[in-house]
Amino acid sequence: MTETQKLRLGLPKGSLEESTVALFAKAGYNISLSSRGYRPYIDDPEIEIRLIRPQEMSRYVAQGFLDCGITGKDWVAENGLSVEVLCDLKYNKATALPARWVLAVPEDSPIKCVKDLQGKRIATEPVNLVKAWLKKHGVEAEVEFSWGATEVKVPELVDAIVDITETGSSLRANKLRIVDTLMESYPQFICNQTVYESPRWNKKVKSITMLLAAALEARDKVGLKMNVPRAKLDVIINELPALRRPTISSLADDAWVALETILDEKIVRDLIPQLKAHGAEGIIEYPLNKVVY
């Protein structure tokens, strides 16, 4: 990469696309997508976006066609190429749960554990990942690549499948039973090793990493500020399970102070009535985009 080039950033095309764009927006990067385009606009003149299938992302980053990108930990492992992992990003398509690659069989299948796969036939997309898992357990089985709709292949075409799931609902709907979990996977922000070692671009990718992590930290938190009677300050502070000690500021009226803190959103609805009962006034709850430690 020359000093005049932009940082070529790959974003995952497909199921993670929408949630990834939303994450970048919270991190401060506005991305405009086109229904037919693979080069979205981003409001950072140093970055150029490409939409790439996550299955291919680590290959293009390792080979230098992309400088960095977001893809699943599973596809980094499947491709087995050398890239710099900048951070894990704990988000997914529908939930904050990791995606899981699971071994699944029909509900009435005699397969109860990995050893029961000896001599069986398995359909999956990450063939290398499954072969490595079988080898670790000393099991020999035939593993075939599946282009999709893997659930419909058992029991007529294969004995078992290894498929990805967040909640398991799709597998249950197809009357499949999960036997074991091979891997849990979150998206990872990865970088080409040469780019990572570049003085100019190392600083840039580390800045993006920090902002993405900060956006995720803020996901389930809110800010809370209020005016508090000085005489009740200790009582109210004890009610606050704060991320850090709250910020306390003096007001024109010495009998009152302003208090501001960060809290988990899920506790605030029960906490606000308690704070009000202790004399807090002017209570304001506000959303957060980023929390940087």
C-alpha positions in Angstrom: 0.0 0.0 0.0 1.3 3.4 -0.9 0.8 6.5 1.2 -1.8 7.9 -1.3 -4.0 4.8 -1.2 -7.1 4.4 1.0 -7.6 1.7 3.6 -9.6 -1.1 1.9 -12.1 -2.4 4.4 -14.2 -5.4 3.8 -17.6 -5.7 5.3 -19.6 -8.9 5.4 -22.2 -9.3 2.7 -25.2 -11.3 3.7 -26.8 -11.9 7.1 -24.3 -9.7 9.1 -24.5 -6.8 6.7 -27.2 -4.8 8.3 -26.1 -5.2 11.9 -22.5 -4.4 10.9 -23.5 -1.1 9.2 -25.5 -0.3 12.3 -22.4 -1.0 14.5 -20.3 1.3 12.4 -22.9 4.0 12.6 -22.7 3.9 16.4 -18.9 4.0 16.2 -19.2 7.2 14.2 -18.9 6.0 10.6 -21.9 6.5 8.3 -22.2 4.0 5.5 -24.6 4.3 2.6 -25.5 1.0 0.9 -26.9 0.5 -2.6 -29.1 -2.5 -3.3 -26.9 -3.5 -6.3 -23.6 -2.0 -5.3 -20.6 -3.7 -3.7 -18.7 -0.5 -2.9 -20.7 1.4 -0.3 -20.0 5.0 0.5 -18.4 5.8 3.9 -17.9 9.3 5.3 -14.2 8.8 6.0 -11.9 9.9 3.1 -9.2 7.5 4.2 -11.4 4.4 3.9 -12.8 2.5 0.9 -15.5 -0.2 1.5 -16.0 -3.5 -0.2 -18.9 -5.9 0.5 -17.5 -9.5 0.5 -19.0 -12.8 1.6 -17.6 -13.6 5.1 -16.5 -17.0 3.9 -13.9 -15.3 1.6 -12.9 -12.4 3.8 -9.8 -13.8 5.5 -8.4 -15.1 2.2 -8.6 -11.6 0.6 -7.2 -9.9 3.7 -4.3 -12.4 4.0 -3.5 -12.1 0.3 -3.6 -8.3 0.4 -6.6 -7.6 -1.9 -8.2 -6.1 1.2 -6.3 -4.4 4.1 -8.8 -5.3 6.8 -12.2 -6.7 7.2 -14.9 -8.2 9.5 -15.7 -11.8 9.3 -16.5 -14.7 11.6 -13.9 -16.4 13.8 -15.2 -19.6 12.2 -14.2 -18.5 8.7 -10.8 -17.4 9.9 -10.3 -20.9 11.3 -11.8 -22.6 8.3 -9.4 -20.9 5.8 -6.4 -21.3 8.0 -4.6 -18.2 6.7 -2.4 -15.8 8.7 -4.1 -12.6 9.6 -3.8 -10.2 12.5 -6.9 -10.4 14.7 -7.6 -6.9 16.1 -10.6 -7.8 18.3 -13.6 -9.9 18.8 -16.9 -8.1 18.1 -19.7 -9.5 20.2 -22.7 -9.0 18.0 -24.6 -11.1 15.6 -27.5 -11.0 13.1 -30.3 -11.0 15.6 -28.9 -11.2 19.1 -25.7 -10.6 21.1 -25.2 -14.4 21.3 -22.4 -16.1 19.5 -23.1 -18.1 16.4 -22.6 -21.8 17.0 -21.5 -24.5 14.7 -23.4 -27.6 15.9 -23.7 -31.2 15.1 -27.4 -32.0 14.5 -29.2 -35.2 13.7 -32.9 -36.2 13.3 -34.7 -36.4 16.6 -35.0 -40.2 16.3 -31.4 -40.8 15.2 -29.3 -43.3 17.2 -26.3 -40.8 17.1 -25.8 -39.6 20.6 -22.1 -38.4 20.6 -19.2 -37.7 18.3 -18.0 -41.4 18.6 -21.2 -42.5 17.0 -20.2 -40.7 13.8 -17.6 -43.4 12.9 -18.1 -44.3 9.3 -21.1 -41.9 8.9 -21.7 -39.2 6.3 -21.9 -35.5 7.3 -22.9 -32.5 5.3 -21.6 -29.0 6.2 -20.2 -25.8 4.7 -16.9 -25.5 6.8 -15.5 -28.8 5.7 -12.0 -28.2 7.2 -13.4 -27.2 10.6 -15.4 -30.4 10.8 -12.5 -32.6 9.6 -10.3 -31.1 12.3 -12.9 -31.7 15.0 -13.4 -35.3 14.0 -9.6 -35.8 13.9 -9.3 -34.4 17.4 -11.8 -37.0 18.6 -10.2 -39.9 16.6 -13.3 -40.4 14.4 -13.2 -41.2 10.7 -16.3 -40.1 8.7 -17.1 -38.7 5.3 -17.5 -35.0 5.2 -19.1 -33.4 2.2 -19.5 -29.7 1.3 -23.1 -28.3 1.4 -24.1 -25.3 -0.6 -27.0 -24.5 1.7 -30.4 -25.8 2.9 -28.3 -28.3 4.9 -31.2 -29.2 7.2 -33.2 -30.9 4.5 -30.4 -33.4 3.7 -30.9 -35.6 6.8 -31.7 -38.4 7.0 -32.1 -39.2 3.3 -28.8 -37.9 2.0 -26.5 -37.8 5.0 -26.5 -39.2 8.6 -25.8 -35.8 10.3 -25.1 -32.2 9.5 -23.0 -29.5 11.0 -24.8 -26.2 10.7 -24.7 -22.7 12.2 -27.3 -21.4 14.6 -27.8 -18.6 17.1 -30.9 -19.8 18.9 -31.4 -23.3 17.5 -35.0 -22.5 16.5 -34.5 -23.4 12.8 -33.1 -26.8 13.7 -35.9 -27.5 16.1 -38.4 -26.4 13.4 -36.9 -29.1 11.1 -37.1 -31.7 13.8 -33.4 -31.9 14.4 -31.6 -32.5 17.6 -28.3 -30.9 18.6 -25.7 -33.4 19.7 -22.6 -31.3 20.2 -21.2 -27.8 19.6 -18.0 -27.6 17.5 -17.3 -23.9 17.8 -18.8 -20.7 19.1 -18.0 -17.8 16.8 -18.3 -14.0 17.0 -17.3 -11.6 14.2 -13.7 -10.6 14.3 -12.0 -7.4 13.0 -8.9 -8.7 11.1 -6.1 -7.0 9.3 -3.4 -7.9 6.7 -0.1 -8.3 8.6 1.9 -6.0 6.4 -0.8 -3.3 6.7 -0.8 -3.8 10.5 2.9 -3.2 10.6 2.7 0.0 8.6 3.2 3.1 10.9 0.5 5.0 9.1 -2.2 2.3 8.8 -1.5 0.7 12.2 -2.7 3.9 13.9 -5.8 4.0 11.7 -6.9 0.4 12.2 -6.3 0.7 16.0 -8.6 3.8 16.0 -11.3 1.9 14.2 -10.9 -1.0 16.6 -11.3 1.2 19.6 -14.4 2.9 18.3 -16.1 -0.4 17.3 -15.4 -1.8 20.8 -16.6 1.4 22.4 -19.9 1.2 20.4 -20.4 -2.4 21.6 -19.7 -1.4 25.2 -22.4 1.2 25.0 -25.0 -1.1 23.5 -26.8 -2.1 26.8 -25.9 1.0 28.8 -27.4 4.4 29.3 -26.4 7.7 30.9 -28.4 9.0 33.9 -28.1 12.4 35.4 -30.1 14.1 38.2 -30.1 16.7 40.9 -29.7 15.3 44.4 -30.1 16.8 47.8 -26.6 17.0 49.3 -28.0 15.5 52.6 -29.1 12.4 50.6 -26.0 12.0 48.5 -24.5 9.0 50.3 -27.9 7.2 50.3 -28.4 7.7 46.6 -24.8 6.8 45.6 -25.3 3.5 47.5 -28.3 2.8 45.2 -26.2 3.2 42.1 -24.4 0.1 40.7 -22.3 2.4 38.6 -19.8 1.5 35.8 -17.5 3.9 37.6 -18.0 6.2 40.6 -20.5 8.9 39.5 -19.5 12.4 38.6 -20.7 14.9 41.2 -20.8 18.7 40.5 -21.8 21.6 42.7 -24.8 23.7 41.9 -25.6 27.3 42.7 -27.7 26.1 45.6 -25.2 24.5 48.1 -28.0 22.2 49.3 -28.0 20.4 46.0 -25.5 18.7 43.7 -25.7 17.4 40.2 -24.9 13.7 39.7 -24.2 11.8 36.5 -23.3 8.2 35.9 -23.5 5.2 33.4 -25.7 2.2 34.2 -26.9 -1.0 32.6 -30.2 -0.1 30.8 -32.1 -3.1 32.2 -31.9 -1.9 35.8 -32.9 1.8 35.2 -36.7 1.3 35.2 -36.6 -0.1 38.7 -33.9 2.3 39.9 -35.5 5.6 38.9 -38.5 5.3 41.3 -36.1 4.5 44.1 -34.0 7.6 43.3 -37.1 9.8 43.2 -38.2 8.4 46.6 -34.8 9.5 48.0 -35.3 13.0 46.8 -33.6 13.1 43.4 -35.1 15.6 40.9 -34.7 16.4 37.2 -33.8 12.8 36.4 -32.7 12.4 32.8 -32.0 9.1 31.0 -30.1 9.3 27.7 -28.7 6.8 25.2 -25.0 6.2 24.6 -23.2 5.7 21.4 -19.7 4.8 22.7 -18.1 4.0 26.1 -14.3 4.1 26.1 -12.5 2.8 29.1 
